């Protein structure tokens, strides 16, 4: 399994000084278990997964994982992921 990902600094324009989030692009086909394992591996507060939208009015769908669970929403990962959308 190979997926591109980036670490995005949120709330800061200077690299390595913001609140980091891992963003996995084109994550369609990644299972829930794999997403959870990837999030645990990155060991950041959150890791996001960009997916194709299920709503025709949306540009993409986003799932957020912490190293231990999938929260329903989190602010900084949503903002960081939007930078790469």
Steps between C-alpha positions, in 0.01 A plus 500: 500500500645835395331834551642847476476710812622836618554654839329839509581771755172656608470847656851600390672614181843388624587133446533286812335755728129432445265233622581204271248270336574210266283510187467183292386581148287276276418267787212320329546129552679539833311298760393633839760277664773625269404861568521438871839330465634782284382756756672305777816481290514876432452552875369853446195630680299444179540346157248570225398303194371670184231292330267542205181676607177312560301823466487633141530857631825430686852521361636226726429302815730505801551248776703590807683254723700543818751229591218328694163587345295679234344819639193646326672835441819688579582857402871519427510182288205623297675831431832336421338250265312774317834658407579194289154444351 
